[in-house]
């Protein structure tokens, strides 16, 4: 944030950027920008504001085509920091030498930290790697995070956009740019974090795109530097103004280099009441690429969702969930299709638009064809893999009244969920979280999805405990102690898919409560999983020996299996879950409606 940072960038002499810097101190933040460009305290408030401001400036530089690794420094000896409080870790193959360490830093095989230890690879590659492709591709990000402090968030930063991420994660990249992973600790007094260096992506014929907003950010900064310059010595002033003029020319060229775009704004409203609506929006170009708007209001939110099935690449779900505020997006001239949906009770809207030279303002009215709440019915999704930060936005956009995020998630046999390998970071409340009076999150829910036993591959399947209060210490198998503990806490046991190897054994042993009749392999997009884990029995008369089939066959198999259990007098109630957060499907695409004639209360719904 030093005043001359954009001038240094323009000089071509910068090799790295210290984003883990000396204002971040062990005992607290030096909560100002000293002789630098002051942050907007309304946008970057509090002790963490300087940390976010520092990183956003770095992201703007990356968005202008610079490939600069992050570094770290503590100013120990001047400021109240131990040596190495802020540090950069470099990955060196073989023996450590000074030259090898510097080469690793220069190549970006690094992460910076003043607390958490974050080691990540993308498609097996360390940070700094350049992925080259002639078409969109999927990349698996995996890693290890250790921390003495509680972790508040693990985030993917992609071309400057920040989104929560659970590792391992599969992302889809559609355009040239960059991405990195950062982890933030839950420490209020100082900005404690770790960040990888970027990975870079080159797709098509524009390997280092310049984003106009970022280039303009630095050009405006240089203009401010010129007008704010205070130098009485005429010779010095002329020398500095000459440097500023060269920087202005550099950033003007960067702005011109950025692809021309047109600002598109819009509002989603109810066509009868004219009131703004939260909703889910899809924007697709004529070339098949997807685009993601942001909120145009400081009070608004927009959550980007990109999921593509690893087995069938046509199975995609690329949308943005918007709060009830205007949105905006900058698009290149061309034709686009805009689709807006909101749960089950509004008619989807599809609109073709032509983006040309002038700014475009859209009004997108949705027509409500039924109001289930007026009839006493309230919906829920019992299989959710979203963060507690995202869910308020996403629930309102698709009008899902109740959600059960599976914050404890274990895939290793006999491992307790308290040490689950896929748990969400942070401390989870043990009481309902109210989004508004008719939308509630129950934040403590557990999934046992067992793929290994004793360290060896051994798929058993999945079962959920919904609505519990205490963290489970029981691993699976055995499963009966889990069932007893869950029911003592007042939780409900939800059978995931019926074709898991252990599913039919769980029903009598665990006294399972719920059967996901609308399960997480039923999507808005194309079916991807066409092979069943356990073949259907012959009496069901399904094609291909009951081993595989179409979506209709899968639904038929699901129904017949449920009816067989009912015929055996197991009082299983039907439920619905999407695994939104993992699969290419919107939250609440499969949902269960509960009848509450006296109005909504979470405890009555449950």
ZITA-V425827 format. One record per residue. N is the residue number from 1. RES is the residue in three letters. SS is DSSP state (H for helix, E for strand, - for the rest). Layout:
N|RES|SS, N|RES|SS
This chain:
1|UNK|-, 2|UNK|E, 3|UNK|-, 4|UNK|-, 5|UNK|H, 6|UNK|H, 7|UNK|H, 8|UNK|H, 9|UNK|H, 10|UNK|H, 11|UNK|H, 12|UNK|-, 13|UNK|-, 14|UNK|-, 15|UNK|-, 16|UNK|E, 17|UNK|E, 18|UNK|E, 19|UNK|E, 20|UNK|E, 21|UNK|-, 22|UNK|-, 23|UNK|-, 24|UNK|E, 25|UNK|E, 26|UNK|-, 27|UNK|-, 28|UNK|E, 29|UNK|E, 30|UNK|-, 31|UNK|-, 32|UNK|-, 33|UNK|-, 34|UNK|-, 35|UNK|-, 36|UNK|E, 37|UNK|-, 38|UNK|-, 39|UNK|-, 40|UNK|-, 41|UNK|-, 42|UNK|-, 43|UNK|-, 44|UNK|-, 45|UNK|-, 46|UNK|-, 47|UNK|-, 48|UNK|-, 49|UNK|H, 50|UNK|H, 51|UNK|H, 52|UNK|H, 53|UNK|H, 54|UNK|H, 55|UNK|H, 56|UNK|H, 57|UNK|H, 58|UNK|H, 59|UNK|H, 60|UNK|H, 61|UNK|H, 62|UNK|H, 63|UNK|H, 64|UNK|-, 65|UNK|-, 66|UNK|-, 67|UNK|-, 68|UNK|-, 69|UNK|E, 70|UNK|E, 71|UNK|E, 72|UNK|E, 73|UNK|-, 74|UNK|-, 75|UNK|-, 76|UNK|E, 77|UNK|-, 78|UNK|-, 79|UNK|E, 80|UNK|-, 81|UNK|-, 82|UNK|-, 83|UNK|-, 84|UNK|-, 85|UNK|-, 86|UNK|-, 87|UNK|E, 88|UNK|E, 89|UNK|E, 90|UNK|E, 91|UNK|-, 92|UNK|-, 93|UNK|-, 94|UNK|-, 95|UNK|-, 96|UNK|-, 97|UNK|-, 98|UNK|H, 99|UNK|H, 100|UNK|H, 101|UNK|H, 102|UNK|H, 103|UNK|H, 104|UNK|H, 105|UNK|H, 106|UNK|H, 107|UNK|H, 108|UNK|-, 109|UNK|-, 110|UNK|E, 111|UNK|E, 112|UNK|E, 113|UNK|E, 114|UNK|-, 115|UNK|-, 116|UNK|-, 117|UNK|E, 118|UNK|E, 119|UNK|E, 120|UNK|E, 121|UNK|E, 122|UNK|E, 123|UNK|-, 124|UNK|-, 125|UNK|E, 126|UNK|-, 127|UNK|-, 128|UNK|-, 129|UNK|-, 130|UNK|E, 131|UNK|E, 132|UNK|E, 133|UNK|E, 134|UNK|-, 135|UNK|-, 136|UNK|-, 137|UNK|E, 138|UNK|E, 139|UNK|E, 140|UNK|E, 141|UNK|E, 142|UNK|E, 143|UNK|E, 144|UNK|E, 145|UNK|E, 146|UNK|E, 147|UNK|-, 148|UNK|-, 149|UNK|-, 150|UNK|-, 151|UNK|E, 152|UNK|E, 153|UNK|E, 154|UNK|E, 155|UNK|E, 156|UNK|E, 157|UNK|E, 158|UNK|E, 159|UNK|-, 160|UNK|-, 161|UNK|E, 162|UNK|E, 163|UNK|E, 164|UNK|E, 165|UNK|-, 166|UNK|-, 167|UNK|-, 168|UNK|-, 169|UNK|E, 170|UNK|E, 171|UNK|E, 172|UNK|E, 173|UNK|E, 174|UNK|-, 175|UNK|-, 176|UNK|-, 177|UNK|E, 178|UNK|E, 179|UNK|E, 180|UNK|E, 181|UNK|E, 182|UNK|E, 183|UNK|E, 184|UNK|E, 185|UNK|E, 186|UNK|-, 187|UNK|-, 188|UNK|-, 189|UNK|-, 190|UNK|-, 191|UNK|-, 192|UNK|-, 193|UNK|E, 194|UNK|E, 195|UNK|E, 196|UNK|E, 197|UNK|-, 198|UNK|-, 199|UNK|E, 200|UNK|E, 201|UNK|E, 202|UNK|E, 203|UNK|E, 204|UNK|-, 205|UNK|-, 206|UNK|-, 207|UNK|-, 208|UNK|-, 209|UNK|-, 210|UNK|-, 211|UNK|-, 212|UNK|H, 213|UNK|H, 214|UNK|H, 215|UNK|H, 216|UNK|H, 217|UNK|H, 218|UNK|H, 219|UNK|H, 220|UNK|H, 221|UNK|H, 222|UNK|H, 223|UNK|H, 224|UNK|H, 225|UNK|H, 226|UNK|H, 227|UNK|H, 228|UNK|-, 229|UNK|-, 230|UNK|-, 231|UNK|-, 232|UNK|-, 233|UNK|-, 234|UNK|H, 235|UNK|H, 236|UNK|H, 237|UNK|H, 238|UNK|H, 239|UNK|H, 240|UNK|H, 241|UNK|H, 242|UNK|H, 243|UNK|H, 244|UNK|H, 245|UNK|H, 246|UNK|H, 247|UNK|H, 248|UNK|H, 249|UNK|H, 250|UNK|H, 251|UNK|H, 252|UNK|H, 253|UNK|H, 254|UNK|H, 255|UNK|H, 256|UNK|H, 257|UNK|H, 258|UNK|-, 259|UNK|-, 260|UNK|-, 261|UNK|-, 262|UNK|E, 263|UNK|E, 264|UNK|E, 265|UNK|E, 266|UNK|E, 267|UNK|E, 268|UNK|E, 269|UNK|E, 270|UNK|E, 271|UNK|-, 272|UNK|-, 273|UNK|-, 274|UNK|-, 275|UNK|-, 276|UNK|E, 277|UNK|-, 278|UNK|-, 279|UNK|E, 280|UNK|E, 281|UNK|E, 282|UNK|E, 283|UNK|E, 284|UNK|E, 285|UNK|E, 286|UNK|-, 287|UNK|-, 288|UNK|-, 289|UNK|-, 290|UNK|E, 291|UNK|E, 292|UNK|-, 293|UNK|-, 294|UNK|E, 295|UNK|E, 296|UNK|-, 297|UNK|-, 298|UNK|-, 299|UNK|-, 300|UNK|-, 301|UNK|-, 302|UNK|E, 303|UNK|E, 304|UNK|E, 305|UNK|E, 306|UNK|E, 307|UNK|E, 308|UNK|E, 309|UNK|-, 310|UNK|-, 311|UNK|-, 312|UNK|-, 313|UNK|-, 314|UNK|-, 315|UNK|-, 316|UNK|E, 317|UNK|E, 318|UNK|E, 319|UNK|E, 320|UNK|E, 321|UNK|E, 322|UNK|E, 323|UNK|-, 324|UNK|-, 325|UNK|-, 326|UNK|-, 327|UNK|E, 328|UNK|E, 329|UNK|E, 330|UNK|E, 331|UNK|E, 332|UNK|-, 333|UNK|-, 334|UNK|E, 335|UNK|E, 336|UNK|E, 337|UNK|E, 338|UNK|E, 339|UNK|E, 340|UNK|E, 341|UNK|E, 342|UNK|-, 343|UNK|-, 344|UNK|-, 345|UNK|-, 346|UNK|E, 347|UNK|E, 348|UNK|-, 349|UNK|E, 350|UNK|E, 351|UNK|E, 352|UNK|E, 353|UNK|E, 354|UNK|E, 355|UNK|E, 356|UNK|-, 357|UNK|-, 358|UNK|-, 359|UNK|-, 360|UNK|E, 361|UNK|E, 362|UNK|E, 363|UNK|E, 364|UNK|E, 365|UNK|E, 366|UNK|E, 367|UNK|E, 368|UNK|E, 369|UNK|-, 370|UNK|-, 371|UNK|-, 372|UNK|-, 373|UNK|H, 374|UNK|H, 375|UNK|H, 376|UNK|-, 377|UNK|E, 378|UNK|E, 379|UNK|E, 380|UNK|E, 381|UNK|E, 382|UNK|E, 383|UNK|E, 384|UNK|E, 385|UNK|-, 386|UNK|-, 387|UNK|-, 388|UNK|H, 389|UNK|H, 390|UNK|H, 391|UNK|H, 392|UNK|H, 393|UNK|H, 394|UNK|H, 395|UNK|H, 396|UNK|H, 397|UNK|H, 398|UNK|-, 399|UNK|-, 400|UNK|-, 401|UNK|-, 402|UNK|E, 403|UNK|E, 404|UNK|E, 405|UNK|E, 406|UNK|-, 407|UNK|-, 408|UNK|E, 409|UNK|E, 410|UNK|E, 411|UNK|E, 412|UNK|E, 413|UNK|-, 414|UNK|-, 415|UNK|-, 416|UNK|-, 417|UNK|H, 418|UNK|H, 419|UNK|H, 420|UNK|-, 421|UNK|-, 422|UNK|-, 423|UNK|-, 424|UNK|-, 425|UNK|-, 426|UNK|-, 427|UNK|-, 428|UNK|-, 429|UNK|-, 430|UNK|-, 431|UNK|-, 432|UNK|E, 433|UNK|E, 434|UNK|E, 435|UNK|E, 436|UNK|E, 437|UNK|-, 438|UNK|-, 439|UNK|E, 440|UNK|E, 441|UNK|E, 442|UNK|E, 443|UNK|-, 444|UNK|-, 445|UNK|E, 446|UNK|E, 447|UNK|E, 448|UNK|E, 449|UNK|E, 450|UNK|E, 451|UNK|E, 452|UNK|E, 453|UNK|E, 454|UNK|-, 455|UNK|-, 456|UNK|E, 457|UNK|E, 458|UNK|E, 459|UNK|E, 460|UNK|E, 461|UNK|E, 462|UNK|E, 463|UNK|E, 464|UNK|E, 465|UNK|E, 466|UNK|E, 467|UNK|-, 468|UNK|-, 469|UNK|-, 470|UNK|-, 471|UNK|-, 472|UNK|-, 473|UNK|-, 474|UNK|-, 475|UNK|-, 476|UNK|-, 477|UNK|-, 478|UNK|-, 479|UNK|-, 480|UNK|H, 481|UNK|H, 482|UNK|H, 483|UNK|H, 484|UNK|H, 485|UNK|H, 486|UNK|H, 487|UNK|H, 488|UNK|H, 489|UNK|-, 490|UNK|-, 491|UNK|-, 492|UNK|E, 493|UNK|E, 494|UNK|E, 495|UNK|E, 496|UNK|-, 497|UNK|-, 498|UNK|-, 499|UNK|-, 500|UNK|-, 501|UNK|-, 502|UNK|-, 503|UNK|H, 504|UNK|H, 505|UNK|H, 506|UNK|H, 507|UNK|H, 508|UNK|H, 509|UNK|H, 510|UNK|H, 511|UNK|-, 512|UNK|-, 513|UNK|-, 514|UNK|E, 515|UNK|E, 516|UNK|E, 517|UNK|E, 518|UNK|E, 519|UNK|-, 520|UNK|-, 521|UNK|-, 522|UNK|-, 523|UNK|-, 524|UNK|-, 525|UNK|-, 526|UNK|-, 527|UNK|-, 528|UNK|-, 529|UNK|-, 530|UNK|-, 531|UNK|E, 532|UNK|-, 533|UNK|-, 534|UNK|-, 535|UNK|-, 536|UNK|-, 537|UNK|-, 538|UNK|H, 539|UNK|H, 540|UNK|H, 541|UNK|-, 542|UNK|-, 543|UNK|-, 544|UNK|H, 545|UNK|H, 546|UNK|H, 547|UNK|-, 548|UNK|E, 549|UNK|-, 550|UNK|-, 551|UNK|H, 552|UNK|H, 553|UNK|H, 554|UNK|H, 555|UNK|H, 556|UNK|H, 557|UNK|H, 558|UNK|H, 559|UNK|H, 560|UNK|H, 561|UNK|H, 562|UNK|H, 563|UNK|H, 564|UNK|H, 565|UNK|H, 566|UNK|H, 567|UNK|H, 568|UNK|-, 569|UNK|-, 570|UNK|-, 571|UNK|-, 572|UNK|-, 573|UNK|E, 574|UNK|E, 575|UNK|E, 576|UNK|E, 577|UNK|-, 578|UNK|-, 579|UNK|-, 580|UNK|E, 581|UNK|-, 582|UNK|-, 583|UNK|E, 584|UNK|-, 585|UNK|-, 586|UNK|-, 587|UNK|-, 588|UNK|-, 589|UNK|-, 590|UNK|-, 591|UNK|-, 592|UNK|E, 593|UNK|E, 594|UNK|E, 595|UNK|E, 596|UNK|-, 597|UNK|-, 598|UNK|-, 599|UNK|-, 600|UNK|-, 601|UNK|-, 602|UNK|H, 603|UNK|H, 604|UNK|H, 605|UNK|H, 606|UNK|-
